[in-house]
Amino acid sequence: MKKLSVIAILLTAVVTSVIAQSDTNCFLIDFEPKKAVVPEYIDAVKPDKPADVAVTIAMTDTIGKISKYIFGNALAVWIGNDPIYDNVFVNQVKKLAPTLIRYPGGSWSDIFFWNGIAKNVPPTVWDGTQNKWVEFTPQLGKNSWPTTIDNYYRLREEVSTQGLITINYGYARYGTGDDPVAEAAHLAADWVRYDAGRTKFWEIGNENGGPWEAGWKIDTALNKDGQPEIISGELYGKHFKIFVDSMKAAAAEIGTEIYIGGQILHFDGTNSWNPVDRTWNAGFFKEGAEAADFYVIHNYFGQTKNAKSLLDVASSEVKKNIEFILKDIPAKNAPFKPVALTEYNMNSAGGEPDLPKTSIINGMQSVILFNELIKYNFGMSARWLLANWESDGMFYRGNNKSIQAWNPRPDFYYIYFLKKFVGDHSIKNEVKGNSQVLAYSSSFGSGHIGVVIVNKSTAAQTVKIYPAEYGVGNKYYVYSLTGGTDNGEFSQYVYVNGEYGPTDKAQGPLAVLDDIPAMAYEVEDEIKVESPARSVQFILIEPGNKIVSVDDPAPLNHEFQLYQNFPNPFNPTTTISFSLPGNETVSLKVYDILGREIASILNNENLAAGYHEYSFDGENLSSGVYIYSLHTGEKILNGKMTLIK
């Protein structure tokens, strides 16, 4: 039985991959080959150290076309109208160059009336976050505040980008008219007419299965079409079809084509705390799936302030999400459709200010997430959020005068470079030597290879790259992004190629960003880069006739080595890492300066050859210097670390 289940999942993945790449995929209809742009560069000498990590690129094993709509972002209407007329903000967005902008944003979508008219609405709506009825305050799309629809279109025109509009589905639930569903669908169709073909992609509602959304629970005494108090996936699916019919009829009237997404869950809701989750997918797949052009999911990645965990979840959760969806679709007899992640970011439980969200760790996480979405054939993503106040948002909207207005957070710099080094087809690769090093590869229509290396570990790694049976040119170009020494693991500052750091009040080299040269290396007989601890390398390899051998790669550099803990100084946690040349019995202990044992992290544990790292928590210790000691047989290595509280 278990074997049959595995086969079924594999067959599902194959079928979905084919459909994700087919002509019916609305995100690939306007696919075009991408030509690589070789950056300005400075010649550099490549590392001469033996490789710790080997990356083999299977150039003949293409995963699929890359949708340009992967690199989307979102605009929340609560930032107002002034930013749209602020040249600094607009120019920052132009540099980012999102391939689409979602609007009006999050939960406000379900209380947003695009035409400025909120009729037949109740005095209160249910707020599940407070578990009570609250005053209903509709947001209007034609007013002095929030961001008007016309200013949304203006911003898109300024930056030459496509859009994703989130329709107010909640109105179909809480509306007090005789036929609230028809009234809400008609309002949506009128927006399509007003849009006049400017927007390809639309989605019906925002997280409507969640108690935090207006319309999850309604006052049935005010409802006039017999709807139940609590929403269900089946009800949403029935209503979804009505919206689609109205909106597509409106699009046909004006001679344009639009694509509409419906909400599904990316996890098994059977035992969810929210009863609506338990049957959401079954209900929607039954009633609304056939009418959808794509399926919509949301996710926030992480649940902790631990940097390693926030990076690890990015490299595992996307796969987990899509595997569940691929399994759930045939299990519920639903049609395959492309999947869009239309809202996501880091979830670090960091409070305010949320240092993880505004640090290089979010930048690194964003790189991993974009590449995982590409790897698993997602059609679209809309990252939350272009601008916000203190806790998140790519561009700073807050009131702290010590921070530059519209200052880009670190994730901006990572995404800025990433987009330049991702081609038009994703390619499989294999990484050996360190499980904490990730590699993603893609090809360009111009023949170039783009490679992204993410070193999640706390030790520098030398990485060797083998494009299997593929001719490369004379040079490869590298940008390497690292953090500073501030705020422990959550540095707020970005450095490019170790030389170009923050300018003025920015968190990175904003003033010179467009002029930073890449480091250029001669291929000769190998492609090799140095990857510092907690860093990302963006690499472009020229096409040509050189074949870099993969038959007998140089042995990986797994010496008996204890690395400096990271970060150091630390408070209260740090990571201790080491490498082993072979299988060893290992002990790792921590001592105070008087030689007294403070902690035993490992005690005669059998470990395999390669790189290993472990977290140490000094929460219950006093500030001071501590010694960490690695024992393997007769070999002992010691390191010194400083706890500062």
C-alpha positions as CSV (number, residue, x, y, z in Angstrom):
1,M,0.0,0.0,0.0
2,K,2.8,2.4,0.9
3,K,4.6,1.7,-2.4
4,L,1.4,2.4,-4.4
5,S,1.0,5.7,-2.5
6,V,4.5,6.8,-3.4
7,I,3.9,5.9,-7.1
8,A,0.7,7.9,-7.0
9,I,2.4,10.9,-5.7
10,L,5.2,10.7,-8.3
11,L,2.6,10.3,-11.1
12,T,0.8,13.3,-9.7
13,A,3.9,15.4,-9.7
14,V,4.7,14.4,-13.3
15,V,1.2,15.2,-14.5
16,T,1.2,18.5,-12.7
17,S,4.6,19.5,-14.0
18,V,3.3,18.9,-17.6
19,I,0.2,21.0,-17.0
20,A,2.2,23.7,-15.3
21,Q,4.3,24.0,-18.4
22,S,1.4,23.7,-20.9
23,D,-0.1,26.3,-23.2
24,T,-3.2,26.4,-20.9
25,N,-1.0,27.9,-18.0
26,C,-2.2,31.5,-17.9
27,F,1.2,32.5,-16.4
28,L,3.2,31.2,-19.4
29,I,1.0,32.5,-22.3
30,D,3.3,35.4,-22.8
31,F,6.6,33.6,-22.0
32,E,9.6,34.9,-23.8
33,P,13.3,33.7,-23.7
34,K,15.5,35.9,-21.6
35,K,18.8,37.4,-22.7
36,A,21.4,37.6,-20.0
37,V,23.0,41.0,-19.4
38,V,26.7,40.8,-18.6
39,P,27.5,43.3,-15.9
40,E,30.3,45.7,-15.7
41,Y,33.1,43.9,-13.9
42,I,36.5,44.0,-12.3
43,D,38.9,41.1,-12.9
44,A,39.6,39.0,-9.8
45,V,41.6,36.0,-8.7
46,K,39.5,33.0,-7.8
47,P,40.0,31.1,-4.6
48,D,42.8,28.6,-4.6
49,K,41.5,26.6,-1.6
50,P,40.2,23.0,-2.2
51,A,36.4,22.9,-2.6
52,D,34.2,22.2,0.5
53,V,31.1,21.9,-1.7
54,A,30.5,20.6,-5.2
55,V,27.5,21.7,-7.4
56,T,26.8,19.7,-10.5
57,I,24.4,21.3,-12.9
58,A,22.4,18.8,-15.0
59,M,22.1,21.0,-18.1
60,T,20.0,18.5,-20.0
61,D,17.6,18.1,-17.1
62,T,15.3,21.1,-17.4
63,I,12.6,21.5,-14.7
64,G,10.6,23.9,-16.8
65,K,9.9,27.4,-18.0
66,I,10.1,30.2,-15.4
67,S,7.1,32.4,-15.2
68,K,8.0,36.1,-15.1
69,Y,5.2,36.6,-12.6
70,I,7.1,34.9,-9.9
71,F,8.7,38.3,-9.0
72,G,5.5,40.1,-7.9
73,N,4.9,42.3,-4.9
74,A,2.0,44.0,-3.2
75,L,0.7,47.5,-2.4
76,A,-1.5,47.9,0.6
77,V,-3.9,50.9,0.3
78,W,-3.2,52.1,3.8
79,I,0.1,53.6,2.7
80,G,-2.1,56.4,1.2
81,N,-1.7,58.4,-2.0
82,D,1.4,60.6,-1.3
83,P,3.9,57.8,-2.1
84,I,2.6,57.5,-5.7
85,Y,3.7,61.1,-6.3
86,D,7.0,60.8,-4.4
87,N,9.9,60.4,-6.8
88,V,12.0,58.6,-4.3
89,F,9.5,55.9,-3.6
90,V,8.6,55.5,-7.3
91,N,12.3,55.2,-8.3
92,Q,12.9,52.6,-5.6
93,V,10.1,50.5,-7.0
94,K,11.5,51.0,-10.5
95,K,14.8,49.6,-9.3
96,L,13.1,46.6,-7.8
97,A,11.1,46.2,-11.0
98,P,8.3,43.9,-9.7
99,T,6.7,42.0,-12.5
100,L,3.3,42.6,-11.0
101,I,1.8,44.5,-8.1
102,R,-1.1,43.1,-6.0
103,Y,-3.8,45.5,-4.8
104,P,-5.7,46.6,-2.7
105,G,-4.0,44.3,-0.2
106,G,-4.7,41.7,2.4
107,S,-7.8,41.8,4.6
108,W,-8.7,45.3,3.5
109,S,-9.6,43.7,0.1
110,D,-12.8,42.3,1.7
111,I,-13.9,45.7,2.9
112,F,-12.8,47.7,-0.2
113,F,-15.2,49.3,-2.5
114,W,-13.3,50.3,-5.6
115,N,-15.9,52.8,-6.9
116,G,-16.2,54.7,-3.7
117,I,-19.8,53.5,-3.0
118,A,-20.5,51.2,-0.1
119,K,-24.2,50.5,-0.2
120,N,-26.3,47.8,1.5
121,V,-23.6,47.2,4.2
122,P,-24.2,46.3,7.9
123,P,-23.4,48.5,10.8
124,T,-21.0,45.9,12.2
125,V,-19.0,42.9,11.0
126,W,-17.6,39.9,13.0
127,D,-13.9,40.2,13.9
128,G,-12.5,36.8,14.9
129,T,-9.3,38.3,16.2
130,Q,-11.3,40.0,18.9
131,N,-14.1,37.5,19.0
132,K,-16.8,40.2,18.8
133,W,-18.8,42.4,16.4
134,V,-17.1,45.6,15.5
135,E,-18.1,48.7,13.7
136,F,-17.9,48.3,10.0
137,T,-15.6,50.8,8.3
138,P,-15.6,50.3,4.5
139,Q,-12.5,51.5,2.6
140,L,-13.2,53.4,-0.6
141,G,-11.2,53.3,-3.8
142,K,-12.0,56.9,-4.8
143,N,-11.1,59.2,-2.0
144,S,-8.3,61.2,-0.5
145,W,-7.2,58.2,1.4
146,P,-6.5,55.2,1.1
147,T,-4.6,54.7,-2.1
148,T,-7.1,55.2,-4.9
149,I,-7.5,52.8,-7.8
150,D,-6.3,55.5,-10.2
151,N,-3.1,56.0,-8.2
152,Y,-2.6,52.2,-8.2
153,Y,-2.8,52.3,-12.0
154,R,-0.5,55.3,-12.1
155,L,2.2,53.5,-10.1
156,R,1.9,50.5,-12.4
157,E,2.3,52.7,-15.4
158,E,5.3,54.4,-13.9
159,V,7.1,51.2,-13.3
160,S,5.7,49.3,-16.4
161,T,4.3,46.3,-14.6
162,Q,1.3,44.0,-14.6
163,G,-1.2,43.7,-11.8
164,L,-3.1,41.3,-9.6
165,I,-6.4,42.7,-8.2
166,T,-8.0,41.1,-5.1
167,I,-11.8,41.4,-5.4
168,N,-14.0,42.1,-2.4
169,Y,-15.7,38.8,-1.9
170,G,-16.6,39.5,1.8
171,Y,-19.4,41.8,0.4
172,A,-21.1,38.8,-1.0
173,R,-21.5,37.5,2.6
174,Y,-22.1,40.6,4.8
175,G,-24.1,42.6,2.2
176,T,-27.6,43.4,3.3
177,G,-29.2,43.7,-0.2
178,D,-31.8,41.3,-1.6
179,D,-29.1,39.4,-3.5
180,P,-25.7,40.2,-2.0
181,V,-23.8,37.7,-4.1
182,A,-25.1,39.1,-7.4
183,E,-24.5,42.7,-6.1
184,A,-20.9,41.9,-5.1
185,A,-20.3,40.1,-8.4
186,H,-21.7,43.0,-10.4
187,L,-19.4,45.4,-8.5
188,A,-16.5,43.2,-9.4
189,A,-17.6,43.1,-13.1
190,D,-17.8,46.8,-13.2
191,W,-14.2,47.0,-12.0
192,V,-13.2,44.8,-14.9
193,R,-14.9,47.2,-17.2
194,Y,-13.3,50.2,-15.6
195,D,-9.9,48.4,-15.7
196,A,-10.2,48.3,-19.5
197,G,-7.8,45.5,-20.1
198,R,-5.0,46.8,-17.9
199,T,-5.0,43.9,-15.5
200,K,-4.6,40.2,-16.5
201,F,-4.9,38.6,-13.1
202,W,-7.7,38.7,-10.5
203,E,-8.4,36.7,-7.4
204,I,-11.7,36.4,-5.6
205,G,-11.3,37.4,-1.9
206,N,-8.5,37.2,0.6
207,E,-8.2,34.3,3.1
208,N,-12.0,34.1,3.4
209,G,-11.9,30.9,5.3
210,G,-10.2,32.7,8.2
211,P,-12.1,34.2,11.1
212,W,-10.1,37.4,10.8
213,E,-11.8,38.2,7.5
214,A,-15.0,40.2,7.1
215,G,-17.7,37.8,6.0
216,W,-16.4,34.7,7.7
217,K,-19.3,35.0,10.1
218,I,-22.4,37.1,9.2
219,D,-25.5,38.3,11.0
220,T,-28.1,36.0,9.5
221,A,-30.9,38.4,10.7
222,L,-29.6,41.0,8.2
223,N,-28.9,38.5,5.3
224,K,-31.7,38.2,2.7
225,D,-30.6,35.2,0.6
226,G,-30.5,32.5,3.3
227,Q,-26.8,32.2,3.7
228,P,-25.4,30.3,6.7
229,E,-23.8,32.1,9.6
230,I,-20.3,30.6,8.9
231,I,-18.7,30.4,5.5
232,S,-17.6,27.1,4.0
233,G,-15.4,26.1,1.0
234,E,-18.5,24.8,-0.7
235,L,-20.3,28.1,-0.3
236,Y,-17.3,30.0,-1.5
237,G,-17.0,27.7,-4.5
238,K,-20.6,28.3,-5.5
239,H,-20.2,32.1,-5.2
240,F,-16.9,31.9,-7.0
241,K,-18.6,30.7,-10.1
242,I,-21.0,33.6,-10.1
243,F,-18.1,36.1,-9.8
244,V,-16.2,34.4,-12.6
245,D,-19.2,34.4,-14.9
246,S,-19.9,38.1,-14.3
247,M,-16.3,39.2,-14.6
248,K,-15.5,37.2,-17.7
249,A,-18.6,38.4,-19.4
250,A,-17.5,42.0,-18.6
251,A,-14.1,41.2,-20.0
252,A,-15.6,39.8,-23.2
253,E,-17.7,43.0,-23.6
254,I,-14.6,45.1,-23.8
255,G,-12.6,42.6,-25.9
256,T,-10.0,41.5,-23.3
257,E,-9.2,38.3,-21.5
258,I,-8.6,38.0,-17.7
259,Y,-7.6,35.1,-15.5
260,I,-9.2,34.5,-12.1
261,G,-7.9,32.6,-9.1
262,G,-9.7,30.8,-6.3
263,Q,-8.5,30.1,-2.8
264,I,-7.4,26.7,-1.6
265,L,-5.5,25.4,1.5
266,H,-1.9,24.3,1.2
267,F,-2.1,22.0,4.2
268,D,-4.4,19.3,5.6
269,G,-7.1,21.1,7.5
270,T,-8.8,17.9,8.8
271,N,-7.9,18.6,12.4
272,S,-7.6,22.4,12.2
273,W,-8.6,24.7,15.1
274,N,-10.7,26.5,12.5
275,P,-13.6,24.3,11.6
276,V,-13.9,25.9,8.2
277,D,-10.5,24.6,7.2
278,R,-11.6,21.0,7.7
279,T,-13.7,20.8,4.6
280,W,-12.6,23.9,2.7
281,N,-10.7,22.2,-0.2
282,A,-13.3,19.5,-0.6
283,G,-16.0,22.1,-0.9
284,F,-14.2,24.5,-3.2
285,F,-12.9,21.7,-5.4
286,K,-16.4,20.3,-5.8
287,E,-18.1,23.6,-6.6
288,G,-15.6,26.1,-7.9
289,A,-12.4,24.4,-9.2
290,E,-13.6,24.0,-12.8
291,A,-14.2,27.8,-13.1
292,A,-10.7,28.7,-11.8
293,D,-7.8,29.6,-14.0
294,F,-5.4,29.1,-11.1
295,Y,-5.4,28.2,-7.4
296,V,-4.4,30.7,-4.7
297,I,-2.5,30.0,-1.5
298,H,-1.0,32.3,1.2
299,N,1.8,31.4,3.6
300,Y,4.2,33.1,6.1
301,F,7.4,31.2,6.6
302,G,8.8,30.6,10.0
303,Q,7.6,30.7,13.6
304,T,10.7,31.8,15.5
305,K,13.4,34.4,15.9
306,N,16.1,31.7,15.3
307,A,18.0,32.5,12.0
308,K,18.8,28.9,11.1
309,S,15.2,27.9,11.5
310,L,14.0,30.8,9.4
311,L,16.3,29.8,6.6
312,D,15.6,26.0,6.9
313,V,11.9,26.5,6.7
314,A,12.3,28.3,3.4
315,S,14.1,25.4,1.8
316,S,11.5,22.8,3.0
317,E,8.1,24.4,3.3
318,V,7.4,25.2,-0.3
319,K,8.1,21.6,-1.3
320,K,5.8,20.5,1.6
321,N,3.0,22.8,0.4
322,I,3.1,21.8,-3.2
323,E,3.3,18.1,-2.4
324,F,0.2,18.4,-0.3
325,I,-1.6,20.2,-3.1
326,L,-0.6,17.7,-5.7
327,K,-1.9,14.9,-3.5
328,D,-5.1,16.7,-2.6
329,I,-6.2,17.7,-6.1
330,P,-6.6,14.1,-7.5
331,A,-7.8,12.8,-4.1
332,K,-10.8,15.2,-4.4
333,N,-11.3,14.7,-8.1
334,A,-10.3,18.3,-9.0
335,P,-8.7,19.5,-12.2
336,F,-5.0,20.5,-12.2
337,K,-4.4,24.2,-12.4
338,P,-1.3,26.3,-11.9
339,V,-0.7,27.5,-8.3
340,A,0.0,31.1,-7.2
341,L,1.3,32.2,-3.8
342,T,-0.3,35.6,-3.7
343,E,0.7,36.7,-0.2
344,Y,3.8,35.6,1.7
345,N,6.8,36.8,3.7
346,M,8.7,35.9,6.8
347,N,6.9,35.0,10.0
348,S,9.5,35.5,12.7
349,A,7.4,36.2,15.8
350,G,9.8,39.1,16.3
351,G,7.6,41.8,17.7
352,E,8.3,45.5,17.0
353,P,10.8,46.4,15.8
354,D,11.0,43.0,14.1
355,L,14.7,42.6,13.6
356,P,14.5,39.3,11.6
357,K,12.1,40.8,9.1
358,T,14.3,43.8,8.5
359,S,17.6,41.9,8.4
360,I,19.7,40.1,5.9
361,I,18.1,36.8,7.1
362,N,14.9,37.9,5.4
363,G,16.9,38.8,2.3
364,M,18.4,35.3,2.3
365,Q,15.0,33.7,3.0
366,S,13.5,35.7,0.1
367,V,16.2,34.3,-2.3
368,I,15.5,30.7,-1.1
369,L,11.7,31.2,-1.4
370,F,11.8,32.7,-4.9
371,N,14.0,29.8,-6.1
372,E,11.9,27.1,-4.4
373,L,8.8,28.6,-6.1
374,I,10.6,28.4,-9.4
375,K,11.8,24.9,-8.7
376,Y,8.3,23.7,-8.0
377,N,6.6,25.4,-11.0
378,F,4.6,28.0,-9.2
379,G,3.0,30.4,-11.7
380,M,3.0,33.6,-9.6
381,S,4.0,35.1,-6.3
382,A,3.2,38.4,-4.7
383,R,5.5,39.2,-1.9
384,W,4.0,41.2,1.0
385,L,4.7,44.2,1.1
386,L,6.2,47.1,-1.0
387,A,6.0,49.6,1.8
388,N,5.0,49.7,5.5
389,W,5.9,51.2,8.8
390,E,8.2,49.8,11.5
391,S,7.8,46.0,11.5
392,D,7.9,45.0,7.8
393,G,7.6,46.3,4.3
394,M,10.4,46.5,1.7
395,F,10.5,50.3,1.8
396,Y,10.3,52.2,5.1
397,R,7.2,54.4,5.6
398,G,7.8,55.2,9.3
399,N,8.5,58.3,11.3
400,N,12.0,57.5,12.5
401,K,14.1,60.5,11.1
402,S,17.3,58.5,11.6
403,I,16.1,56.2,8.9
404,Q,16.1,57.5,5.3
405,A,12.6,58.0,3.8
406,W,11.6,55.0,1.7
407,N,14.8,53.3,2.8
408,P,15.0,49.8,1.2
409,R,15.3,47.0,3.8
410,P,17.9,44.2,3.1
411,D,15.5,42.0,1.1
412,F,15.4,44.7,-1.6
413,Y,19.1,44.2,-2.3
414,Y,18.9,40.5,-2.5
415,I,16.0,40.5,-4.8
416,Y,17.5,43.3,-7.0
417,F,20.5,41.0,-7.8
418,L,18.5,37.8,-7.9
419,K,16.3,39.0,-10.8
420,K,19.3,39.7,-12.9
421,F,20.7,36.2,-12.5
422,V,17.6,34.0,-13.0
423,G,17.1,32.9,-16.6
424,D,14.0,31.6,-18.4
425,H,14.3,27.8,-17.7
426,S,15.1,26.2,-14.3
427,I,17.6,23.4,-14.3
428,K,18.2,20.5,-11.8
429,N,21.4,20.4,-9.9
430,E,23.0,18.3,-7.2
431,V,24.9,19.7,-4.1
432,K,27.5,17.6,-2.3
433,G,29.6,18.4,0.7
434,N,27.4,20.5,3.0
435,S,23.6,20.2,3.4
436,Q,23.6,23.9,4.6
437,V,24.6,25.1,1.2
438,L,21.9,25.4,-1.4
439,A,22.3,25.9,-5.2
440,Y,19.7,26.9,-7.8
441,S,20.5,27.0,-11.6
442,S,18.8,28.3,-14.6
443,S,19.5,28.9,-18.3
444,F,19.1,31.9,-20.5
445,G,17.9,32.1,-24.1
446,S,21.3,33.7,-24.8
447,G,23.1,30.5,-23.6
448,H,24.3,31.8,-20.3
449,I,23.9,29.9,-17.0
450,G,22.7,31.6,-13.9
451,V,23.6,30.0,-10.5
452,V,22.6,31.2,-7.1
453,I,24.5,29.8,-4.1
454,V,23.0,30.3,-0.6
455,N,25.3,29.4,2.3
456,K,23.0,29.0,5.3
457,S,25.9,27.8,7.4
458,T,27.9,29.8,9.9
459,A,31.3,28.9,8.2
460,A,32.8,30.1,4.9
461,Q,32.6,27.4,2.2
462,T,34.5,27.1,-1.1
463,V,32.1,26.0,-3.8
464,K,33.0,24.3,-7.1
465,I,30.5,24.3,-9.9
466,Y,30.3,21.8,-12.7
467,P,27.9,22.5,-15.7
468,A,27.7,18.8,-16.9
469,E,28.5,18.3,-20.6
470,Y,27.9,21.9,-21.4
471,G,30.3,24.3,-23.0
472,V,31.2,27.4,-21.0
473,G,33.0,30.6,-22.0
474,N,36.1,32.3,-20.6
475,K,34.6,34.1,-17.7
476,Y,32.1,33.9,-15.0
477,Y,30.8,36.9,-13.0
478,V,29.9,37.0,-9.3
479,Y,28.1,39.3,-6.8
480,S,28.4,38.2,-3.2
481,L,26.0,39.6,-0.6
482,T,26.9,39.4,3.1
483,G,25.8,41.2,6.3
484,G,27.5,43.3,8.9
485,T,28.6,42.7,12.5
486,D,25.6,44.5,14.0
487,N,22.6,42.8,15.8
488,G,24.2,39.3,16.0
489,E,22.7,37.0,13.4
490,F,20.2,39.7,12.2
491,S,22.4,42.3,10.7
492,Q,20.5,45.2,9.3
493,Y,23.1,46.1,6.8
494,V,24.0,44.6,3.4
495,Y,27.5,44.5,1.8
496,V,28.1,43.6,-1.9
497,N,31.4,41.9,-2.8
498,G,32.7,42.8,0.7
499,E,33.5,46.3,-0.4
500,Y,30.3,48.2,-1.1
501,G,28.3,48.8,2.1
502,P,25.6,51.2,3.4
503,T,25.6,54.7,2.0
504,D,24.1,57.7,3.8
505,K,21.3,56.4,6.0
506,A,20.5,53.4,3.8
507,Q,20.9,49.8,4.9
508,G,22.9,48.9,1.8
509,P,24.9,50.5,-1.0
510,L,21.9,52.3,-2.4
511,A,23.6,55.4,-3.8
512,V,26.0,53.3,-6.0
513,L,23.9,50.2,-6.5
514,D,23.5,50.4,-10.3
515,D,27.3,51.0,-10.7
516,I,28.7,48.2,-8.5
517,P,30.9,46.0,-10.8
518,A,30.8,42.2,-10.6
519,M,33.9,40.2,-9.7
520,A,35.0,38.5,-13.0
521,Y,37.0,35.2,-12.9
522,E,38.7,33.3,-15.7
523,V,37.2,29.8,-16.0
524,E,40.4,28.1,-17.2
525,D,39.6,24.5,-16.0
526,E,37.3,25.2,-13.1
527,I,34.5,27.4,-11.8
528,K,35.0,28.2,-8.1
529,V,33.6,30.8,-5.7
530,E,34.2,31.6,-2.0
531,S,30.9,31.7,-0.1
532,P,31.3,33.5,3.3
533,A,29.2,32.5,6.3
534,R,25.5,33.4,5.9
535,S,25.9,34.7,2.4
536,V,24.5,34.5,-1.1
537,Q,26.4,34.4,-4.4
538,F,24.8,35.4,-7.7
539,I,26.8,33.9,-10.6
540,L,26.6,34.3,-14.4
541,I,28.6,31.9,-16.5
542,E,29.3,32.7,-20.1
543,P,28.5,30.2,-22.9
544,G,31.3,28.8,-25.0
545,N,33.2,25.6,-25.8
546,K,35.1,24.8,-22.6
547,I,34.0,21.6,-20.9
548,V,34.5,21.6,-17.1
549,S,35.1,18.0,-16.1
550,V,32.6,16.3,-13.8
551,D,34.0,12.8,-14.1
552,D,36.7,13.1,-11.5
553,P,36.1,16.2,-9.4
554,A,38.7,17.3,-6.8
555,P,38.1,15.6,-3.5
556,L,36.1,17.8,-1.2
557,N,37.9,19.5,1.6
558,H,36.6,17.8,4.8
559,E,39.4,18.3,7.2
560,F,39.2,18.1,11.0
561,Q,38.3,21.7,11.6
562,L,36.5,23.8,14.3
563,Y,35.1,27.1,13.0
564,Q,34.6,30.3,14.9
565,N,31.2,30.4,16.5
566,F,28.7,32.7,14.8
567,P,27.7,35.3,15.8
568,N,30.5,36.3,18.1
569,P,30.0,38.1,20.5
570,F,26.5,36.7,21.0
571,N,23.4,37.1,23.1
572,P,22.0,34.6,24.0
573,T,22.4,32.1,21.2
574,T,25.2,31.2,18.8
575,T,26.1,28.5,16.4
576,I,29.2,26.2,16.7
577,S,30.2,24.4,13.5
578,F,32.9,21.9,12.5
579,S,33.9,19.6,9.8
580,L,35.1,15.9,9.9
581,P,37.3,14.1,7.4
582,G,35.5,10.8,8.1
583,N,33.0,9.1,10.4
584,E,33.9,10.0,13.9
585,T,32.8,9.7,17.6
586,V,32.4,13.3,18.7
587,S,32.0,15.2,21.9
588,L,31.4,19.0,21.9
589,K,31.5,20.7,25.3
590,V,31.5,24.3,26.7
591,Y,33.7,25.4,29.6
592,D,34.0,28.6,31.5
593,I,37.3,30.5,31.8
594,L,38.2,28.4,34.9
595,G,37.8,25.1,33.0
596,R,34.5,24.1,34.6
597,E,32.1,22.3,32.2
598,I,29.1,24.4,31.5
599,A,27.3,22.4,28.8
600,S,27.6,19.2,26.9
601,I,26.3,19.7,23.4
602,L,27.4,16.3,22.1
603,N,28.6,13.4,24.2
604,N,30.3,10.6,22.2
605,E,27.9,10.9,19.3
606,N,28.7,9.0,16.0
607,L,28.7,11.5,13.1
608,A,29.4,11.2,9.4
609,A,32.1,13.0,7.4
610,G,31.3,16.5,6.4
611,Y,30.0,19.7,7.9
612,H,28.0,19.9,11.1
613,E,26.6,22.8,13.2
614,Y,24.9,23.0,16.6
615,S,23.2,25.9,18.4
616,F,24.3,26.9,21.9
617,D,22.0,28.9,24.2
618,G,23.6,31.0,26.9
619,E,20.4,32.4,28.3
620,N,21.2,31.2,31.8
621,L,24.9,32.2,31.8
622,S,26.6,35.4,32.8
623,S,28.4,37.7,30.4
624,G,32.0,36.5,29.8
625,V,34.4,34.4,27.8
626,Y,33.7,30.7,27.3
627,I,35.6,27.9,25.6
628,Y,34.0,25.4,23.3
629,S,35.9,22.2,22.8
630,L,35.6,19.5,20.1
631,H,36.9,16.0,20.9
632,T,37.3,13.1,18.4
633,G,39.4,10.2,19.7
634,E,42.9,11.7,20.4
635,K,42.2,15.0,18.6
636,I,41.0,18.1,20.5
637,L,40.2,21.5,19.0
638,N,39.2,24.6,21.1
639,G,37.5,27.9,20.3
640,K,36.8,31.0,22.3
641,M,33.5,32.8,22.3
642,T,32.2,35.9,24.1
643,L,28.7,36.3,25.7
644,I,27.6,39.9,26.1
645,K,24.3,40.7,27.8
